[in-house]
Amino acid sequence: MLRIEGVSKRFGGVPALSDVSFSCREGMTTALIGPNGAGKSTLINCIAGALTPDAGTIHCGERRIDGLPPHLRPSLGISRTFQNLALFPRLTVLENVLAGLTPEGEPSLVKSLLRLPATRHRER
């Protein structure tokens, strides 16, 4: 399902990733481990589209995604979350959770603002 082939990323003259390759099958649980500075976050950011690899390819299924804009990747099941908790202090717990809903199924800000039946059903 996810295939990384020869991915490299440099920041200035410093290599963060150098010829990284691996694959994960659908339904497989995979861990990415290593010491601080090993490039784990850089690789995740390349997969999610926050960074563009300098070399190599990233595939999701048969589709090459390393050139795909980050906002189109969640529809393929690829998204990234961060460790810092930035909650909205004036919202309830439920409202904070709803704020994190993925854009799948809601292609329009107008539909969300109008609270159409499909939107309410999805929130439920």
N, C-alpha and C positions, 0 to 999 in steps of 0.2 A: 504494500500500500504506500509506504513512504520509502523513497530511495534517494540517497545522497551519494553523488559520485564526484570525487576529486575536488571538493569545495575548499577554496582558500580565501582568506580575507586578511588584508593588511591595513593597519592604521599608521599612516606615514610609512616609515621603514620597518615597523614592528609587525611581525606576523602573529596574528591571533589564531588563525586556522591555517593548516598547511596540508593540502591534499587529503581531506577527510572523506571517507567513504563508509557507508553502512546501509543496511535496509531493515525495515520492520514490516512484518506481515500484518494484515488486518486481524484485529482481535488480540494481538500480541501485546503484552506489557513489557515496556522497555525502559531502562533507567540510563540516564546520562550522568556519569559520575567523574570526578576528577578534582584536583586541588584548585585553590583560588588561582585565577589567571590562566587556567588551562584552555579557555575558549568556549566553555559550555554556554554561557549567555549569548556569546557572539553567534554560535551555531543556531541556537533557538531563534535569535533575531533574524538570521538569514532564512530559516524555514518559514517564519511568520511574515517575512517581507519587510521588517523594520530596517534591515540592512540588505544590501545587494552584494552577493559574493563577487570577488574579483576573478575567480575562476571556478569551473566545475558546474554541475547541474543538480537541480532538486526536482524530483518527480513525485507526484501524488497519484497513485494508480499509474495509468499510462500517460498522464498529462504532465508536461514540463511546467513547473510553476515558478522557477527562479526569476522570470521576467514578469510575472503576474503581480498587479498592484496589491498591496496588503488588504485593502477593503474587499477584495473579491475572494480572498482565501477562506474566510469562515464558511462560505457556502460549500467548500470542499471538506469541511471538518477541521480546518487548521486555524487556530487562534492562539493568542498568547495572553497570559495574565502576569501580573507583577506581584512581588512579595509585600510591597507596602500596602497597607490598608488605608485607603482614602475614602472614608464614609462621608455621607452628607449628614451633618449633625442634626438638621431639622426634619429629616425624613425618618419614618419608622423603619424597623428591620425589613419588613416586607417591601416597602418602597425602595430601600437601598438594593435589595435583591433584584427587583424589577428593573432598576436602572442599569443593571448589568446584562439584561437580555441581549442575545445576539441579534443582528439585523435580519436573520433568516425570516422570511415570510412577511416582513414589513418593509417593502421597497419604498415607502413614501412617508415623509415626515407629516404630511397632511393627514394621511390615514391614521397615524398615531395620535395626532392632536384632536381629530374628530371623534376618537374613541368609537370607531365603527364596531359592529357586532363581532367581526372576526378578530379584532384587536382585543376586545374584552374576553373572548373565548380563549385566546392564546395566553393572556395574563392569568386566567383562572387555572 
